[in-house]
């Protein structure tokens, strides 16, 4: 089983408008029509892929983990294309700061939109 870490903590601020409209009241909330679905929730992000491949040092194992997460993943050379929208590039040999060799994953959206995620492919003790 793969272990991953949370890369960022997200907080959701309270909406003052919901209190002005009395939406915190269960009776008002139950009577309100459901909100429309957000189409952006279905878009795969580079961060989601980074959380899965972080700490994985074999490209085949990373592809399997991405497929187990429910996404389609295709290997081509040292890259994995995920859901035809995100690329995870495996950089196997990079000189580390202490002279060692570190492996890295560089994850980015195919459209070129930021951010680009760089995560380690090795778990440090």
C-alpha positions in Angstrom: 0.0 0.0 0.0 1.3 3.4 -0.9 1.6 6.1 1.7 1.2 9.7 0.7 1.4 13.0 2.6 -0.9 15.9 2.4 0.9 18.6 0.4 -1.2 21.6 1.4 -3.8 22.4 4.1 -6.8 24.0 2.8 -9.3 26.1 4.8 -12.7 27.2 3.7 -13.7 30.6 5.0 -17.2 31.1 6.3 -19.4 33.0 3.9 -21.0 36.1 5.4 -23.7 36.1 2.8 -25.0 32.7 4.0 -25.7 34.3 7.4 -27.3 37.4 5.9 -29.7 35.2 4.0 -30.3 33.0 7.0 -28.9 30.0 5.2 -27.4 28.6 8.4 -31.0 27.9 9.6 -31.9 24.3 8.8 -35.5 25.2 7.8 -34.3 27.7 5.2 -31.5 25.5 4.0 -33.9 22.5 3.5 -36.3 24.7 1.4 -33.6 26.0 -0.8 -33.0 24.4 -4.2 -29.8 22.4 -4.6 -26.8 24.2 -5.9 -25.7 23.4 -9.5 -22.8 21.0 -9.8 -19.4 22.6 -10.2 -17.8 21.3 -13.5 -14.3 22.0 -12.1 -14.6 19.3 -9.5 -14.2 16.7 -12.3 -11.0 18.2 -13.6 -7.9 16.3 -12.6 -5.2 18.5 -11.1 -1.4 18.1 -11.0 -1.6 18.2 -7.2 -3.9 15.2 -7.1 -1.4 13.2 -9.3 1.5 14.5 -7.2 -0.1 13.1 -4.1 -0.3 9.6 -5.7 3.2 9.4 -7.2 5.1 11.0 -4.3 7.5 8.4 -2.9 7.1 6.0 -5.8 10.5 5.2 -7.4 9.3 2.9 -10.3 7.3 4.2 -13.2 5.2 1.0 -13.5 4.2 1.1 -9.9 3.2 4.7 -10.2 1.0 3.9 -13.3 -0.6 1.1 -11.3 -1.2 3.5 -8.3 -2.8 6.1 -10.6 -5.1 3.4 -12.2 -6.1 2.3 -8.7 -7.0 5.9 -7.9 -9.5 5.6 -10.8 -7.7 7.4 -13.6 -6.5 6.2 -16.9 -2.7 6.2 -17.1 -0.4 5.5 -20.1 3.4 5.2 -20.0 5.5 6.6 -22.9 9.2 6.7 -22.2 9.7 8.4 -18.8 6.3 10.0 -18.8 2.9 9.0 -17.6 -0.1 10.7 -19.2 -3.1 10.7 -16.8 -6.6 11.1 -18.1 -5.2 12.9 -21.2 -4.7 16.0 -19.2 -1.8 15.7 -16.7 1.7 14.5 -17.3 3.9 13.0 -14.7 7.6 12.9 -15.8 10.0 10.7 -14.0 13.5 12.1 -13.6 15.5 9.1 -12.4 19.1 10.5 -11.9 19.7 13.9 -10.5 22.6 14.9 -8.4 21.4 15.7 -4.9 22.7 18.4 -2.7 24.9 16.0 -0.7 26.3 14.3 -3.8 23.8 11.5 -3.8 21.4 10.7 -6.6 17.8 11.7 -6.1 14.8 10.7 -8.3 12.0 13.2 -8.9 8.6 13.4 -10.4 7.7 16.6 -12.3 3.9 16.9 -12.7 2.1 19.4 -14.9 -1.1 19.9 -16.9 -0.8 19.4 -20.6 -2.3 22.8 -21.2 0.7 24.4 -19.5 -1.3 26.1 -16.7 0.5 26.5 -13.4 1.4 25.2 -10.9 4.1 22.6 -11.7 4.6 20.1 -8.9 7.9 18.5 -8.2 7.9 15.6 -5.6 10.5 13.1 -4.5 10.4 9.6 -5.8 12.2 8.2 -2.8 11.0 8.1 0.8 13.5 9.5 3.2 13.8 8.1 6.7 
